[in-house]
Amino acid sequence: MRNLLQSITDWVSTKKGMWITLAVWLVVTVGLSLFAPNAKDYEVSRIVSLPEDAQSVIAQNKVDEYFKDTNGTPGILVFQSKEGSLEPTTLVDIYNRIEEAKIPGVEQVIPLASLPPQAIQGFFSEDQTTALIPIIFDAALETKEIGESKNQIIEIVEEGSDVTLYVTGPAGIATDSLDLFSRADLVLIFSTVGLILLLLIVIYRSPLLAFIPLLAAVFVYQVVMQLLGILGKSGLALSNQTISIMSILLFAAVIDYSLFVFSRFREELKNYESKFDAMKEAMRETGLPVFFSGGTVLAAMLVLFFAELGDYRNFAPTFATTMVVIMIASVTLVPALFTLFGRKSFWPKVPKVGSEKVKDSSFWSKIGKFVVKKPGLAVAVVSAILLLSAANMFNLKYEFDTMKSFPEDMPSRQGYEIIEEKFDKGDLAPTTVVFEAKDSLTKEEQESLRAQLLEEPLVNDVRLNSSADNDRVLSYTLTFKEGPYDVKTIDALEEMIKRSEDIVDGANLDGDLYFAGETASKVDDRQANNKDVIVIVLLETLLIFVMLVVLTKSFKMPIYMMGTILISFLAALGLGMFLSNLFFDIDTIANRVPLYAFVFLVALGIDYNIILISRYQEERRKHSVKKAVEIAVANTGGVISSAGLILAATFAVLMTQPVQLLFVFGFIVAVGILLDTFLIRGVLLPGLIVFFEKDKAVSKNK
């Protein structure tokens, strides 16, 4: 691998290779932009997450099989009077106009006009100000098409009545999410580019050093978006959340690797007059570490293919495609661009042959000397900080109500909270219970099962909904006393599912119970997520460890590297949630965040360790352990700390997104990157090397 990469970077660093490389990237980018679809054309707001063998998925398939009228995307229409009570006649009139409009995609609307007054009252809140009506949209409709139909319904209501309509439920949430992310994507990209540009100029005080990495990132972004568009056209579902995080990863990684390349390029320009010779030598030392750093991120993303949940698996092809393009760019496009501009890249501080490389008075030179002199103290202090931060892990509280993650002014969330306020909490998302018996059931047997379900803990109400197959299959609507996403409700239903045979036996029946709906999905989601955390953490740790053994040709060094990164992740999660609660009043975390954070913090954090260790091993050929550590910290400290600041700030841009999951994820990753940059890479890892590595014979070249 080293010889192959060296031959590539040697060729790219020549005048001919530089021009051909830039020309190829330009042709590929323009060609894909003109002839390939864009990923934005295939974005979806929701991914099918649960596996086919999940209990709730099997249950929903039973519902679809026996009760075909329930097929489609459900929504909830929440009507609220602006003043006073809402009259039933007003609601009936609105519904008649909705039916007469024959809105495309509206599969099922309750025929209010044909219902008796007593039945209509069942849709109203106690104070008569609010009505809740279910609606079904055609399952074949795309989210954009559902949004168009939803907007037509809202227009009908607003034009002919003094009633406010909120559309919530899966249909309303999906369409609102799509609208949110279509606006938020522009904010994300412009905020990311603007912040990176500002930080690069402030840190390096050179306009070209800010422009060149961003130019490389723009090329990579355009190529990746078109390649993902091809995958989307081929059938890959592209989640808008995945695309948002991918954009951040892309810009962050390209900038990171650009900084590593130009930092060594600047160093070599002080040794070589020719910019081509300087880049050739720079890439001989940084090419493999940078390419390998990208490889660890790629490996981390590919491991997600082993997850059960579709959310995680959806990351794998999207991020793997991104990382492959970034890895190629890091050893071709990035060095070609810096070679093109040469010494001008660093204007006004142009490096000259013979200039001083790293000043002994620099911040990281002083840190390196301190760690070498007092490794025990350095390791003890940093370890104490990390362990104290990690201890907050025991205080994590998980949030399963996805609505709480959206902005408070989002219409579907407003409708959801109105239901929560005006109706029983369990009415927000009732659980459908399907009983499949061996034989037809009598009325007494149907009532016996209903009574048995009603006796279960936290159950508020059970109603027989309908029957099928000559009364052999029953459908009950079950509501809980607490909200459908409350942890207590999820725990209660999980216990019911485990005891389903006992429930059937208690009713003296013979058959199978199935539980479908939002709460049932959360039960399966939580179980699958817990399994995925264990599988992904173990596989990713093992895979990256093996890769580090290959890179470092050592067994002990990867132990230091992986050990420090793992404790850094736990500290980031604990400290991140403590600070989220302290500064943003967020005291819960979505159950996806820990694994998302693990994948990114381990994959990206190990990059800095690779850069440090590669430089340490390079210096170890000529110096003692202590001197090699001191030189490595001094020479890599500036570029890694600036890269870490930019990377942390880039992920912090996710805090501009309108979803709390992304806000918390971005904040935790930013905190973790800062811990990696300054405490792990700068102090803990060098201290461990000095503390444990034995200084055998010093090279004769010293």
Secondary structure as GFF3:
##gff-version 3
##sequence-region A 1 702
A	DSSP	alpha_helix	2	12	.	.	.	ID=ss1
A	DSSP	alpha_helix	15	35	.	.	.	ID=ss2
A	DSSP	three_ten_helix	39	42	.	.	.	ID=ss3
A	DSSP	beta_strand	43	44	.	.	.	ID=ss4
A	DSSP	alpha_helix	55	66	.	.	.	ID=ss5
A	DSSP	three_ten_helix	68	70	.	.	.	ID=ss6
A	DSSP	beta_strand	73	81	.	.	.	ID=ss7
A	DSSP	alpha_helix	88	101	.	.	.	ID=ss8
A	DSSP	beta_strand	106	109	.	.	.	ID=ss9
A	DSSP	three_ten_helix	112	114	.	.	.	ID=ss10
A	DSSP	alpha_helix	117	121	.	.	.	ID=ss11
A	DSSP	beta_strand	130	137	.	.	.	ID=ss12
A	DSSP	alpha_helix	143	160	.	.	.	ID=ss13
A	DSSP	beta_strand	163	168	.	.	.	ID=ss14
A	DSSP	alpha_helix	169	204	.	.	.	ID=ss15
A	DSSP	alpha_helix	207	233	.	.	.	ID=ss16
A	DSSP	beta_strand	238	239	.	.	.	ID=ss17
A	DSSP	alpha_helix	240	269	.	.	.	ID=ss18
A	DSSP	alpha_helix	275	303	.	.	.	ID=ss19
A	DSSP	three_ten_helix	304	306	.	.	.	ID=ss20
A	DSSP	alpha_helix	310	331	.	.	.	ID=ss21
A	DSSP	alpha_helix	333	341	.	.	.	ID=ss22
A	DSSP	three_ten_helix	342	346	.	.	.	ID=ss23
A	DSSP	alpha_helix	363	373	.	.	.	ID=ss24
A	DSSP	alpha_helix	375	390	.	.	.	ID=ss25
A	DSSP	three_ten_helix	391	395	.	.	.	ID=ss26
A	DSSP	beta_strand	398	399	.	.	.	ID=ss27
A	DSSP	three_ten_helix	402	405	.	.	.	ID=ss28
A	DSSP	alpha_helix	411	422	.	.	.	ID=ss29
A	DSSP	three_ten_helix	425	428	.	.	.	ID=ss30
A	DSSP	beta_strand	431	437	.	.	.	ID=ss31
A	DSSP	alpha_helix	443	454	.	.	.	ID=ss32
A	DSSP	beta_strand	459	468	.	.	.	ID=ss33
A	DSSP	beta_strand	473	480	.	.	.	ID=ss34
A	DSSP	alpha_helix	487	498	.	.	.	ID=ss35
A	DSSP	alpha_helix	500	506	.	.	.	ID=ss36
A	DSSP	beta_strand	511	516	.	.	.	ID=ss37
A	DSSP	alpha_helix	518	552	.	.	.	ID=ss38
A	DSSP	alpha_helix	556	584	.	.	.	ID=ss39
A	DSSP	beta_strand	589	590	.	.	.	ID=ss40
A	DSSP	alpha_helix	593	620	.	.	.	ID=ss41
A	DSSP	alpha_helix	625	652	.	.	.	ID=ss42
A	DSSP	three_ten_helix	653	656	.	.	.	ID=ss43
A	DSSP	alpha_helix	660	674	.	.	.	ID=ss44
A	DSSP	pi_helix	675	684	.	.	.	ID=ss45
A	DSSP	alpha_helix	685	692	.	.	.	ID=ss46
###
